[in-house]
Amino acid sequence: MTSANDRRARFLQEMGVGPVWALRDSRESAVPAPVIATEPVAQVLAEPIPGAAAWPVDHVSHAALAGTSTVPDAVEVAHMDWNQLRAAVAVCTKCRLCETRTQTVFGAGTQKARWLFVGEGPGYNEDLQGEPFIGAAGGLLDNMLAAMDLKRGVNAYIANIVKCRPIDANGRDRPPLPDEVAACLPYLERQIALIQPDIIVALGKTAAVSLLGLAPDTPISTLRGIVHRHADRPLIVTYHPAYLLRKPEEKGKTWRDLCLALTTYAGTSTPG
Ligand code: URA
C-alpha cells in the first residue's frame, strides 16, 4: 500500500526536487525569509461600491435565454453573486475572444478555498471542456498542488486571467492582449472577492502582472521570491506549469516559490 509520504515523495520527484525540500523537516531552513513587496497594491475593482445599483438577478438569464450579448460593466460585476457571475461570464461579449471560443472557462474548485491559483487563460483542451488546466500543464499543476497537500475542488480554487481561449491567426494558443485582460479582469476580481482566499499564487507572468497592475513586460524573475500584496492578501509569483513542461530544469525554483507560499500561508491563516 502506498503511504501519504510515498505519494508526496513521488510528487516532489516530479517537481525535480530531492528530499532536501521535504516540507515537514526542512521548510524553515530551506526556504528563504519572505521579502515584503514594495510594489503598489493592484487596483481592486471587486469591492462593492456603496450606493451602486445591484446587478439585477434576471438580467443575465433573460439575455442568455434570448441569445443576446451582455456587457456588464465593472461596477455591475462587482455586485454579482456566484450564479450571476457564472451566467454573465458564459454569455460575455466584452472582447474579441468571444468570437472564437467554444465556451468560456469560469474556474474550478470550492468557493470556500483558502488557496487561489491563477493561470493565464484557457488553451485548446480547456476551451473544449470548459475546465481550467486539464491538459498536460494541468496534470503538472495537480502534482504541484499535491506536493503542497492541496487538491483542486477540496481546498484550492483554480482560475485564469481571461475566461476565453486566446488564439493567433493560425489558431494557436497565445497570451491575452492587454485590452483582453482589462475586459476580463473584473470577473476574476469578483471571484476573488467572493472566495476571499487567504493567499493567491500567480502562475506565470501574465497572471502576475495582471493581478499586480504591473507593465506587461515586467520580467517574472524580478517578481519571484517576494511576498506581494493583492488588496489585503499575499500573492506569490511562480512559473507557469506549461513553461515548466518546456523547461523542467526550472522546477526546483518553482518548488522554492511554493515553499514560500506555504510559509506565508502558515503565517497568515488562522488555525483550525
Ligand atoms: N494554461 C492556463 O493558463 N490556464 C489553463 O486553464 C490552461 C492552460
py3Dmol code that shows the C-alpha trace and the ligand (Angstrom):
import py3Dmol

protein = """\
ATOM      1  CA  MET A   1       0.000   0.000   0.000  1.00  0.00           C
ATOM      2  CA  THR A   2       1.270   3.498  -0.828  1.00  0.00           C
ATOM      3  CA  SER A   3       1.629   5.834   2.114  1.00  0.00           C
ATOM      4  CA  ALA A   4       0.976   9.561   2.011  1.00  0.00           C
ATOM      5  CA  ASN A   5       4.723  10.089   2.398  1.00  0.00           C
ATOM      6  CA  ASP A   6       5.451   7.883  -0.616  1.00  0.00           C
ATOM      7  CA  ARG A   7       2.956   9.832  -2.644  1.00  0.00           C
ATOM      8  CA  ARG A   8       4.495  13.115  -1.503  1.00  0.00           C
ATOM      9  CA  ALA A   9       7.951  11.831  -2.445  1.00  0.00           C
ATOM     10  CA  ARG A  10       6.695  10.962  -5.940  1.00  0.00           C
ATOM     11  CA  PHE A  11       5.215  14.423  -6.415  1.00  0.00           C
ATOM     12  CA  LEU A  12       8.399  16.058  -5.208  1.00  0.00           C
ATOM     13  CA  GLN A  13      10.398  13.923  -7.599  1.00  0.00           C
ATOM     14  CA  GLU A  14       8.167  15.114 -10.404  1.00  0.00           C
ATOM     15  CA  MET A  15       8.848  18.672  -9.272  1.00  0.00           C
ATOM     16  CA  GLY A  16      12.537  17.922  -9.789  1.00  0.00           C
ATOM     17  CA  VAL A  17      13.463  18.339  -6.147  1.00  0.00           C
ATOM     18  CA  GLY A  18      15.018  15.828  -3.802  1.00  0.00           C
ATOM     19  CA  PRO A  19      14.272  15.044  -0.194  1.00  0.00           C
ATOM     20  CA  VAL A  20      16.159  18.208   0.826  1.00  0.00           C
ATOM     21  CA  TRP A  21      12.924  20.026   0.015  1.00  0.00           C
ATOM     22  CA  ALA A  22      10.704  17.725   2.067  1.00  0.00           C
ATOM     23  CA  LEU A  23       8.120  20.007   3.596  1.00  0.00           C
ATOM     24  CA  ARG A  24       7.886  18.984   7.214  1.00  0.00           C
ATOM     25  CA  ASP A  25      11.517  18.861   8.311  1.00  0.00           C
ATOM     26  CA  SER A  26      13.374  21.379   6.230  1.00  0.00           C
ATOM     27  CA  ARG A  27      10.891  24.109   5.471  1.00  0.00           C
ATOM     28  CA  GLU A  28      12.324  26.670   7.855  1.00  0.00           C
ATOM     29  CA  SER A  29      15.934  26.127   6.902  1.00  0.00           C
ATOM     30  CA  ALA A  30      15.405  25.624   3.179  1.00  0.00           C
ATOM     31  CA  VAL A  31      13.041  28.466   2.447  1.00  0.00           C
ATOM     32  CA  PRO A  32      14.381  31.989   2.237  1.00  0.00           C
ATOM     33  CA  ALA A  33      12.799  34.528   4.553  1.00  0.00           C
ATOM     34  CA  PRO A  34       9.874  36.246   2.868  1.00  0.00           C
ATOM     35  CA  VAL A  35      10.623  39.638   1.354  1.00  0.00           C
ATOM     36  CA  ILE A  36       7.724  42.018   1.626  1.00  0.00           C
ATOM     37  CA  ALA A  37       6.883  43.736  -1.624  1.00  0.00           C
ATOM     38  CA  THR A  38       7.054  47.451  -2.009  1.00  0.00           C
ATOM     39  CA  GLU A  39       5.038  47.446  -5.248  1.00  0.00           C
ATOM     40  CA  PRO A  40       1.741  49.304  -5.147  1.00  0.00           C
ATOM     41  CA  VAL A  41      -1.245  47.173  -4.385  1.00  0.00           C
ATOM     42  CA  ALA A  42      -3.163  46.262  -7.506  1.00  0.00           C
ATOM     43  CA  GLN A  43      -6.242  48.276  -8.152  1.00  0.00           C
ATOM     44  CA  VAL A  44      -9.144  46.230  -6.934  1.00  0.00           C
ATOM     45  CA  LEU A  45     -12.334  46.553  -8.901  1.00  0.00           C
ATOM     46  CA  ALA A  46     -14.201  43.930  -6.952  1.00  0.00           C
ATOM     47  CA  GLU A  47     -15.200  45.733  -3.794  1.00  0.00           C
ATOM     48  CA  PRO A  48     -18.882  46.608  -3.887  1.00  0.00           C
ATOM     49  CA  ILE A  49     -19.320  50.329  -4.299  1.00  0.00           C
ATOM     50  CA  PRO A  50     -21.799  51.732  -1.791  1.00  0.00           C
ATOM     51  CA  GLY A  51     -24.921  53.048  -3.431  1.00  0.00           C
ATOM     52  CA  ALA A  52     -24.201  51.476  -6.804  1.00  0.00           C
ATOM     53  CA  ALA A  53     -27.075  49.619  -8.423  1.00  0.00           C
ATOM     54  CA  ALA A  54     -27.060  45.862  -7.878  1.00  0.00           C
ATOM     55  CA  TRP A  55     -26.893  43.641 -10.950  1.00  0.00           C
ATOM     56  CA  PRO A  56     -30.485  42.543 -11.487  1.00  0.00           C
ATOM     57  CA  VAL A  57     -30.877  38.800 -10.996  1.00  0.00           C
ATOM     58  CA  ASP A  58     -32.960  38.378 -14.123  1.00  0.00           C
ATOM     59  CA  HIS A  59     -30.735  40.370 -16.407  1.00  0.00           C
ATOM     60  CA  VAL A  60     -28.211  37.666 -17.218  1.00  0.00           C
ATOM     61  CA  SER A  61     -30.563  34.741 -17.532  1.00  0.00           C
ATOM     62  CA  HIS A  62     -33.001  36.612 -19.754  1.00  0.00           C
ATOM     63  CA  ALA A  63     -30.236  37.772 -22.013  1.00  0.00           C
ATOM     64  CA  ALA A  64     -28.750  34.288 -22.138  1.00  0.00           C
ATOM     65  CA  LEU A  65     -32.115  32.738 -22.945  1.00  0.00           C
ATOM     66  CA  ALA A  66     -32.701  35.321 -25.638  1.00  0.00           C
ATOM     67  CA  GLY A  67     -29.256  34.642 -27.073  1.00  0.00           C
ATOM     68  CA  THR A  68     -28.326  38.292 -26.884  1.00  0.00           C
ATOM     69  CA  SER A  69     -24.965  39.640 -25.823  1.00  0.00           C
ATOM     70  CA  THR A  70     -24.495  41.266 -22.433  1.00  0.00           C
ATOM     71  CA  VAL A  71     -21.705  43.544 -21.401  1.00  0.00           C
ATOM     72  CA  PRO A  72     -21.909  44.305 -17.678  1.00  0.00           C
ATOM     73  CA  ASP A  73     -19.553  46.996 -16.509  1.00  0.00           C
ATOM     74  CA  ALA A  74     -17.070  46.554 -13.668  1.00  0.00           C
ATOM     75  CA  VAL A  75     -19.443  48.059 -11.101  1.00  0.00           C
ATOM     76  CA  GLU A  76     -22.207  45.627 -12.046  1.00  0.00           C
ATOM     77  CA  VAL A  77     -19.779  42.717 -11.965  1.00  0.00           C
ATOM     78  CA  ALA A  78     -18.576  43.784  -8.521  1.00  0.00           C
ATOM     79  CA  HIS A  79     -22.104  43.221  -7.170  1.00  0.00           C
ATOM     80  CA  MET A  80     -22.806  39.829  -8.669  1.00  0.00           C
ATOM     81  CA  ASP A  81     -23.277  36.646  -6.673  1.00  0.00           C
ATOM     82  CA  TRP A  82     -21.794  33.360  -7.876  1.00  0.00           C
ATOM     83  CA  ASN A  83     -24.704  32.403 -10.109  1.00  0.00           C
ATOM     84  CA  GLN A  84     -24.950  35.830 -11.670  1.00  0.00           C
ATOM     85  CA  LEU A  85     -21.208  35.939 -12.243  1.00  0.00           C
ATOM     86  CA  ARG A  86     -21.117  32.494 -13.815  1.00  0.00           C
ATOM     87  CA  ALA A  87     -24.041  33.357 -16.074  1.00  0.00           C
ATOM     88  CA  ALA A  88     -22.534  36.706 -17.057  1.00  0.00           C
ATOM     89  CA  VAL A  89     -19.209  35.112 -17.971  1.00  0.00           C
ATOM     90  CA  ALA A  90     -20.958  32.425 -20.032  1.00  0.00           C
ATOM     91  CA  VAL A  91     -22.527  34.991 -22.372  1.00  0.00           C
ATOM     92  CA  CYS A  92     -19.826  37.664 -22.207  1.00  0.00           C
ATOM     93  CA  THR A  93     -19.013  39.535 -25.409  1.00  0.00           C
ATOM     94  CA  LYS A  94     -16.747  42.170 -23.897  1.00  0.00           C
ATOM     95  CA  CYS A  95     -13.798  41.413 -26.160  1.00  0.00           C
ATOM     96  CA  ARG A  96     -12.895  39.686 -29.412  1.00  0.00           C
ATOM     97  CA  LEU A  97     -12.086  36.395 -27.671  1.00  0.00           C
ATOM     98  CA  CYS A  98     -15.806  35.582 -27.562  1.00  0.00           C
ATOM     99  CA  GLU A  99     -15.802  35.237 -31.345  1.00  0.00           C
ATOM    100  CA  THR A 100     -13.511  32.222 -31.436  1.00  0.00           C
ATOM    101  CA  ARG A 101     -14.272  30.444 -28.166  1.00  0.00           C
ATOM    102  CA  THR A 102     -16.102  27.142 -27.940  1.00  0.00           C
ATOM    103  CA  GLN A 103     -17.137  28.029 -24.419  1.00  0.00           C
ATOM    104  CA  THR A 104     -15.975  30.131 -21.516  1.00  0.00           C
ATOM    105  CA  VAL A 105     -13.844  28.622 -18.746  1.00  0.00           C
ATOM    106  CA  PHE A 106     -15.083  30.079 -15.489  1.00  0.00           C
ATOM    107  CA  GLY A 107     -12.839  28.385 -12.925  1.00  0.00           C
ATOM    108  CA  ALA A 108     -12.892  25.284 -10.761  1.00  0.00           C
ATOM    109  CA  GLY A 109     -12.747  24.434  -7.100  1.00  0.00           C
ATOM    110  CA  THR A 110     -14.502  25.044  -3.860  1.00  0.00           C
ATOM    111  CA  GLN A 111     -15.854  28.521  -3.323  1.00  0.00           C
ATOM    112  CA  LYS A 112     -14.502  28.368   0.227  1.00  0.00           C
ATOM    113  CA  ALA A 113     -10.942  27.619  -0.920  1.00  0.00           C
ATOM    114  CA  ARG A 114      -8.170  29.184   1.169  1.00  0.00           C
ATOM    115  CA  TRP A 115      -5.786  28.931  -1.810  1.00  0.00           C
ATOM    116  CA  LEU A 116      -6.343  30.534  -5.203  1.00  0.00           C
ATOM    117  CA  PHE A 117      -4.134  29.615  -8.164  1.00  0.00           C
ATOM    118  CA  VAL A 118      -4.410  31.876 -11.198  1.00  0.00           C
ATOM    119  CA  GLY A 119      -3.222  30.959 -14.685  1.00  0.00           C
ATOM    120  CA  GLU A 120      -3.238  32.848 -17.943  1.00  0.00           C
ATOM    121  CA  GLY A 121      -6.189  31.658 -19.987  1.00  0.00           C
ATOM    122  CA  PRO A 122      -7.801  28.541 -21.417  1.00  0.00           C
ATOM    123  CA  GLY A 123      -5.944  26.540 -24.060  1.00  0.00           C
ATOM    124  CA  TYR A 124      -7.249  24.100 -26.654  1.00  0.00           C
ATOM    125  CA  ASN A 125      -8.396  21.403 -24.225  1.00  0.00           C
ATOM    126  CA  GLU A 126      -9.862  23.812 -21.703  1.00  0.00           C
ATOM    127  CA  ASP A 127     -11.834  25.591 -24.440  1.00  0.00           C
ATOM    128  CA  LEU A 128     -13.340  22.258 -25.481  1.00  0.00           C
ATOM    129  CA  GLN A 129     -14.149  21.014 -21.995  1.00  0.00           C
ATOM    130  CA  GLY A 130     -14.867  24.229 -20.098  1.00  0.00           C
ATOM    131  CA  GLU A 131     -12.490  23.376 -17.212  1.00  0.00           C
ATOM    132  CA  PRO A 132      -9.217  25.143 -16.364  1.00  0.00           C
ATOM    133  CA  PHE A 133      -5.871  23.340 -16.530  1.00  0.00           C
ATOM    134  CA  ILE A 134      -6.879  19.945 -17.840  1.00  0.00           C
ATOM    135  CA  GLY A 135      -4.108  19.331 -20.368  1.00  0.00           C
ATOM    136  CA  ALA A 136      -0.519  18.331 -19.620  1.00  0.00           C
ATOM    137  CA  ALA A 137       0.072  21.588 -17.758  1.00  0.00           C
ATOM    138  CA  GLY A 138      -2.985  20.808 -15.656  1.00  0.00           C
ATOM    139  CA  GLY A 139      -1.533  17.427 -14.714  1.00  0.00           C
ATOM    140  CA  LEU A 140       1.653  19.114 -13.550  1.00  0.00           C
ATOM    141  CA  LEU A 141      -0.345  21.724 -11.639  1.00  0.00           C
ATOM    142  CA  ASP A 142      -2.261  18.959  -9.856  1.00  0.00           C
ATOM    143  CA  ASN A 143       1.056  17.382  -8.861  1.00  0.00           C
ATOM    144  CA  MET A 144       2.344  20.731  -7.618  1.00  0.00           C
ATOM    145  CA  LEU A 145      -0.812  21.060  -5.524  1.00  0.00           C
ATOM    146  CA  ALA A 146      -0.470  17.528  -4.204  1.00  0.00           C
ATOM    147  CA  ALA A 147       3.116  18.246  -3.124  1.00  0.00           C
ATOM    148  CA  MET A 148       1.658  21.092  -1.057  1.00  0.00           C
ATOM    149  CA  ASP A 149      -1.078  18.865   0.369  1.00  0.00           C
ATOM    150  CA  LEU A 150      -3.643  20.718  -1.723  1.00  0.00           C
ATOM    151  CA  LYS A 151      -6.223  19.443  -4.168  1.00  0.00           C
ATOM    152  CA  ARG A 152      -8.414  21.298  -6.608  1.00  0.00           C
ATOM    153  CA  GLY A 153     -12.034  21.029  -5.597  1.00  0.00           C
ATOM    154  CA  VAL A 154     -11.071  20.439  -1.959  1.00  0.00           C
ATOM    155  CA  ASN A 155      -9.006  23.360  -0.714  1.00  0.00           C
ATOM    156  CA  ALA A 156      -7.819  25.127  -3.861  1.00  0.00           C
ATOM    157  CA  TYR A 157      -9.630  27.163  -6.493  1.00  0.00           C
ATOM    158  CA  ILE A 158      -8.167  27.447  -9.982  1.00  0.00           C
ATOM    159  CA  ALA A 159      -8.982  30.360 -12.249  1.00  0.00           C
ATOM    160  CA  ASN A 160      -7.496  32.245 -15.162  1.00  0.00           C
ATOM    161  CA  ILE A 161      -6.901  35.877 -16.022  1.00  0.00           C
ATOM    162  CA  VAL A 162      -9.111  35.541 -19.117  1.00  0.00           C
ATOM    163  CA  LYS A 163     -12.099  33.200 -19.426  1.00  0.00           C
ATOM    164  CA  CYS A 164     -11.896  32.613 -23.192  1.00  0.00           C
ATOM    165  CA  ARG A 165      -9.119  30.964 -25.186  1.00  0.00           C
ATOM    166  CA  PRO A 166      -6.849  33.469 -26.951  1.00  0.00           C
ATOM    167  CA  ILE A 167      -5.684  32.214 -30.366  1.00  0.00           C
ATOM    168  CA  ASP A 168      -3.425  33.684 -33.031  1.00  0.00           C
ATOM    169  CA  ALA A 169      -4.134  33.909 -36.765  1.00  0.00           C
ATOM    170  CA  ASN A 170      -3.099  30.279 -37.162  1.00  0.00           C
ATOM    171  CA  GLY A 171      -5.428  29.050 -34.418  1.00  0.00           C
ATOM    172  CA  ARG A 172      -2.612  28.510 -31.927  1.00  0.00           C
ATOM    173  CA  ASP A 173      -2.760  29.477 -28.243  1.00  0.00           C
ATOM    174  CA  ARG A 174      -1.326  32.907 -27.459  1.00  0.00           C
ATOM    175  CA  PRO A 175      -1.138  35.121 -24.363  1.00  0.00           C
ATOM    176  CA  PRO A 176      -4.072  37.500 -23.910  1.00  0.00           C
ATOM    177  CA  LEU A 177      -3.592  41.099 -25.069  1.00  0.00           C
ATOM    178  CA  PRO A 178      -3.748  43.940 -22.530  1.00  0.00           C
ATOM    179  CA  ASP A 179      -7.239  45.041 -23.640  1.00  0.00           C
ATOM    180  CA  GLU A 180      -8.498  41.448 -23.326  1.00  0.00           C
ATOM    181  CA  VAL A 181      -7.045  41.267 -19.821  1.00  0.00           C
ATOM    182  CA  ALA A 182      -8.626  44.591 -18.897  1.00  0.00           C
ATOM    183  CA  ALA A 183     -12.020  43.464 -20.182  1.00  0.00           C
ATOM    184  CA  CYS A 184     -11.952  40.177 -18.261  1.00  0.00           C
ATOM    185  CA  LEU A 185     -10.211  41.141 -15.021  1.00  0.00           C
ATOM    186  CA  PRO A 186     -13.349  42.372 -13.219  1.00  0.00           C
ATOM    187  CA  TYR A 187     -14.720  38.812 -13.382  1.00  0.00           C
ATOM    188  CA  LEU A 188     -11.646  37.410 -11.658  1.00  0.00           C
ATOM    189  CA  GLU A 189     -11.628  40.243  -9.135  1.00  0.00           C
ATOM    190  CA  ARG A 190     -15.219  39.380  -8.270  1.00  0.00           C
ATOM    191  CA  GLN A 191     -14.296  35.691  -7.934  1.00  0.00           C
ATOM    192  CA  ILE A 192     -11.539  36.721  -5.522  1.00  0.00           C
ATOM    193  CA  ALA A 193     -13.935  38.901  -3.537  1.00  0.00           C
ATOM    194  CA  LEU A 194     -16.430  36.030  -3.285  1.00  0.00           C
ATOM    195  CA  ILE A 195     -13.874  33.342  -2.418  1.00  0.00           C
ATOM    196  CA  GLN A 196     -11.844  35.519  -0.029  1.00  0.00           C
ATOM    197  CA  PRO A 197      -8.782  33.249  -0.285  1.00  0.00           C
ATOM    198  CA  ASP A 198      -6.003  33.553   2.286  1.00  0.00           C
ATOM    199  CA  ILE A 199      -3.335  33.505  -0.421  1.00  0.00           C
ATOM    200  CA  ILE A 200      -3.042  33.796  -4.194  1.00  0.00           C
ATOM    201  CA  VAL A 201      -0.428  32.050  -6.338  1.00  0.00           C
ATOM    202  CA  ALA A 202       0.089  33.669  -9.736  1.00  0.00           C
ATOM    203  CA  LEU A 203       1.147  31.059 -12.292  1.00  0.00           C
ATOM    204  CA  GLY A 204       3.315  32.812 -14.851  1.00  0.00           C
ATOM    205  CA  LYS A 205       3.962  36.366 -15.912  1.00  0.00           C
ATOM    206  CA  THR A 206       0.536  37.156 -17.364  1.00  0.00           C
ATOM    207  CA  ALA A 207      -1.189  36.278 -14.103  1.00  0.00           C
ATOM    208  CA  ALA A 208       1.418  38.123 -12.034  1.00  0.00           C
ATOM    209  CA  VAL A 209       1.487  41.415 -13.928  1.00  0.00           C
ATOM    210  CA  SER A 210      -2.286  41.448 -14.423  1.00  0.00           C
ATOM    211  CA  LEU A 211      -3.067  40.923 -10.747  1.00  0.00           C
ATOM    212  CA  LEU A 212      -0.354  43.289  -9.556  1.00  0.00           C
ATOM    213  CA  GLY A 213      -1.136  46.008 -12.086  1.00  0.00           C
ATOM    214  CA  LEU A 214       2.388  45.983 -13.496  1.00  0.00           C
ATOM    215  CA  ALA A 215       3.700  46.635 -17.006  1.00  0.00           C
ATOM    216  CA  PRO A 216       3.249  43.583 -19.271  1.00  0.00           C
ATOM    217  CA  ASP A 217       6.975  43.442 -19.994  1.00  0.00           C
ATOM    218  CA  THR A 218       7.963  43.144 -16.316  1.00  0.00           C
ATOM    219  CA  PRO A 219      10.353  40.160 -16.133  1.00  0.00           C
ATOM    220  CA  ILE A 220       8.974  37.360 -13.973  1.00  0.00           C
ATOM    221  CA  SER A 221      12.451  36.899 -12.486  1.00  0.00           C
ATOM    222  CA  THR A 222      12.011  40.241 -10.692  1.00  0.00           C
ATOM    223  CA  LEU A 223       8.700  39.124  -9.187  1.00  0.00           C
ATOM    224  CA  ARG A 224       9.633  35.708  -7.764  1.00  0.00           C
ATOM    225  CA  GLY A 225      10.803  35.288  -4.166  1.00  0.00           C
ATOM    226  CA  ILE A 226       8.718  38.218  -2.946  1.00  0.00           C
ATOM    227  CA  VAL A 227       5.519  38.282  -0.923  1.00  0.00           C
ATOM    228  CA  HIS A 228       3.417  40.714  -2.950  1.00  0.00           C
ATOM    229  CA  ARG A 229       0.022  42.002  -1.865  1.00  0.00           C
ATOM    230  CA  HIS A 230      -3.183  41.832  -3.858  1.00  0.00           C
ATOM    231  CA  ALA A 231      -5.513  44.108  -1.947  1.00  0.00           C
ATOM    232  CA  ASP A 232      -5.199  42.753   1.598  1.00  0.00           C
ATOM    233  CA  ARG A 233      -3.893  39.267   0.881  1.00  0.00           C
ATOM    234  CA  PRO A 234      -0.466  37.842  -0.001  1.00  0.00           C
ATOM    235  CA  LEU A 235       0.344  36.927  -3.572  1.00  0.00           C
ATOM    236  CA  ILE A 236       3.249  34.711  -4.613  1.00  0.00           C
ATOM    237  CA  VAL A 237       4.568  34.540  -8.173  1.00  0.00           C
ATOM    238  CA  THR A 238       5.911  31.382  -9.755  1.00  0.00           C
ATOM    239  CA  TYR A 239       6.417  29.906 -13.186  1.00  0.00           C
ATOM    240  CA  HIS A 240       3.510  28.679 -15.278  1.00  0.00           C
ATOM    241  CA  PRO A 241       3.229  24.856 -15.426  1.00  0.00           C
ATOM    242  CA  ALA A 242       3.301  24.974 -19.253  1.00  0.00           C
ATOM    243  CA  TYR A 243       6.671  26.760 -19.042  1.00  0.00           C
ATOM    244  CA  LEU A 244       7.895  24.082 -16.646  1.00  0.00           C
ATOM    245  CA  LEU A 245       6.958  21.388 -19.165  1.00  0.00           C
ATOM    246  CA  ARG A 246       9.273  23.114 -21.644  1.00  0.00           C
ATOM    247  CA  LYS A 247      11.936  23.942 -19.027  1.00  0.00           C
ATOM    248  CA  PRO A 248      11.867  21.182 -16.419  1.00  0.00           C
ATOM    249  CA  GLU A 249      15.172  22.469 -15.024  1.00  0.00           C
ATOM    250  CA  GLU A 250      13.185  25.373 -13.511  1.00  0.00           C
ATOM    251  CA  LYS A 251      11.045  23.075 -11.344  1.00  0.00           C
ATOM    252  CA  GLY A 252      13.421  23.469  -8.406  1.00  0.00           C
ATOM    253  CA  LYS A 253      12.913  27.243  -8.420  1.00  0.00           C
ATOM    254  CA  THR A 254       9.184  26.703  -8.605  1.00  0.00           C
ATOM    255  CA  TRP A 255       9.315  24.477  -5.561  1.00  0.00           C
ATOM    256  CA  ARG A 256      11.098  27.257  -3.686  1.00  0.00           C
ATOM    257  CA  ASP A 257       8.261  29.602  -4.664  1.00  0.00           C
ATOM    258  CA  LEU A 258       5.671  27.114  -3.469  1.00  0.00           C
ATOM    259  CA  CYS A 259       7.541  26.708  -0.167  1.00  0.00           C
ATOM    260  CA  LEU A 260       7.478  30.495   0.205  1.00  0.00           C
ATOM    261  CA  ALA A 261       3.741  30.333  -0.404  1.00  0.00           C
ATOM    262  CA  LEU A 262       3.371  27.624   2.242  1.00  0.00           C
ATOM    263  CA  THR A 263       5.338  29.541   4.873  1.00  0.00           C
ATOM    264  CA  THR A 264       3.462  32.728   4.041  1.00  0.00           C
ATOM    265  CA  TYR A 265       0.138  30.904   4.326  1.00  0.00           C
ATOM    266  CA  ALA A 266       1.214  29.396   7.639  1.00  0.00           C
ATOM    267  CA  GLY A 267       1.871  32.906   8.915  1.00  0.00           C
ATOM    268  CA  THR A 268      -1.415  34.372   7.749  1.00  0.00           C
ATOM    269  CA  SER A 269      -4.027  31.678   8.216  1.00  0.00           C
ATOM    270  CA  THR A 270      -5.926  31.108  11.401  1.00  0.00           C
ATOM    271  CA  PRO A 271      -5.511  27.573  12.777  1.00  0.00           C
ATOM    272  CA  GLY A 272      -8.483  25.216  12.690  1.00  0.00           C
TER     273      GLY A 272
END
"""
ligand_1 = """\
8
URA
N -2.973 27.434 -19.131
C -3.605 28.330 -18.355
O -3.032 29.356 -18.009
N -4.817 28.075 -17.950
C -5.467 26.968 -18.280
O -6.603 26.802 -17.866
C -4.801 26.038 -19.094
C -3.555 26.289 -19.522
"""
view = py3Dmol.view(width=600, height=400)
view.addModel(protein, "pdb")
view.setStyle({"model": 0}, {"cartoon": {"style": "trace"}})
view.addModel(ligand_1, "xyz")
view.setStyle({"model": 1}, {"stick": {}})
view.zoomTo()
view.show()
